[in-house]
């Protein structure tokens, strides 16, 4: 994908990389307002926010992470995008969790327990896969493992934090929290 995008004008590349982020911020501000005023969350807006977060993860994972063989200049110019994308994803997870709580509050208790069990299994899978991914990067790029939390400074490692495993981990933690809160808010029979 890098081949076709590198031939585009700089302004068009900037629009491709940052327009999902800007649109995501706009939608998340609207969803967060609904969250704060305790209005029911619009399903279409939540779906659009999900698609934008997936697109954002893909752009960082694929387009904003050059391979180590490619010279990238000095530092990581995508740090603002990564920081804003992280905040956008966290706010999406909070609103998503609220929506799951709304849904689970209308269901039977065993459905909440089933959601908790399934998300625990998927969370464990995502965590193990992410740690395996980190070890693979460490071995392939010869980065010392003791400081992998500071790897965000390198443009070659943007996909360390924005990949399918971290996306799935965020969604699963949201569902897990929603399931637990849904059970705790349920009135005893």
N, C-alpha and C positions, 0 to 999 in steps of 0.2 A: 504494500500500500504506500510505502514511503516514496516509491519511484514516481507514481503519478502525482502525488501531492507536492513533491519538490519542484516540479515544473510550473506550479501555479504562482501567480503574483503574491507578494508578501501579505498584502491586505486581505486577500481571499483566504490565505492560510490562517491568518489571525482570526477572521470571522468563523472559519470552520472549527478552530480549536476553542474559541471563547464564547460563541453564541449559545451552545447548550448550557454553559455555565451561567450566562446571564439569564436565559430563560428559566433555568432551574431555580435561580435565586428569586425571581419574580413569583414563580409558582409556590415555592416553599414559604415565602412571606405570606401569601394568601392562605395556604394551608395552616400555617402557624397561627394566623389570626383566628381561624376557625377553631383551632385547638385551644387557644387561650380563652375565647369567649364561650367555649363548651358547646359550640354548634356542631351538628353532625357533619362529618368530613365527607366531602364530595368524592365519590368513587372514581369518576373520570379524571379529576385533578390528581388524585393519588396515583392512578395508573400512568398519567403523563409524567408525574414526578419520578416514578419508578423507571420509566423508559429513559428519561433524561439522566438519571443516575447511572443506569447501565451504559448509556452512550458516553457519559463522562469517564466511567471506569475504562471503557474500551479505548477512548482517545488517549488517556494517560498510559494505559498498558501497551498500546500499539504505536501510536504516533509520537508520544512525548518521551519515549524511552529508546534512544538509539542503542545499537549493539556496541559492545566494548571496542570493537575494531574501528568504529567510526569516531573521528575526532569531533568533539562537541563544543569546543571552545572552553571558556572558563566558567566553572560553576554550573548551577542548575537554574536556568531562566524560568522554569515552570513552577518554582516554589510557590509563587502567589496562587497559581491555578490549583496546585495540589492542596494548599492550605484551605482555600475557599471550597474546593471540592470535598474535602474532609468534613468541613463544617456543614456543608449542604447535605452530605450523606448522613451525618449524625442527626440533623434536624429531620430528615426524611424518616430515619429509623424511629425517632420519638413519635412522630405523627402516625407512622405505620403501626406502631405498638398500640397507640390509642385506638386506631381503627379495629385492630384485632380484639382489643378489650371490648369494644362496642359489640362486635360479632359474637364473642364468646359469652358475654353476659346474657344473651338470649338463648344460649344452648344449654344442654344438660351438662352436669359436672364431668361425666366420663369423657366428653369431647375435649374439655380443657385439659384433663389428665393425658389424653392421647396426644394433644398438641404439645404438651410439655415433654412427653417421652420421645416423640419424633424429633422435636427440635434439639433435645439433648443429644440424640444420636447424630444428627446432622452437624451440630456444633462441634462435637468431638471429631468427626470426620474432617471438617473444615480446619480445625485447629491443627490436627496432625498433618494434614496436607500442606498447610501454610508453613509449618516448621520444616517439613521435608523440602518444600520449595526454597526456604531460607538456606538450608544446608546445601542444596544443589547449587544455589547462587554462590555460596561461600567457596565451594570446591571448584566451580567453573571459573570464577573471577579472582580467586585467591584473596578474598577479603577476610580479615580476621573476625571470627564469630563474636568475640567479646564486645565489639562495638557495633553490632548490626542495627541498633536503634539510631545510630547517627549516620546511617547510609543515605538518608534522604538528601544529603548535600550533593551526592553524585547523580548526575542526570542519567547515568547508565542503570540506575537501580530504582527508578520511579515505579516500575512494575512490581517491586517488592511489596509495596503497600496497597497498590491498586491492581488487584487481580481477582479472578473468580472466587478464590478461597476467602479473601477478606470480605468481598461483597456478600457471599453466602453466610459468612460468620456474622456480619452485621445484621442481616435479615433474620437469621436464626436467633440471635440474642434478643432482638426485638420481639419475636414470637414467644420466646421463653419467658421474658419479663411479662408480656401480655397474658400468657397462660397462668403464671403465678399470681399476678394481680387480679385476673379474672376469677380465680379460685378464692382469693382472700376477700374479694368484694361480694361474693355470692352470699345471699342470705341463707341461714340454716333452715332446713325444712321442718 
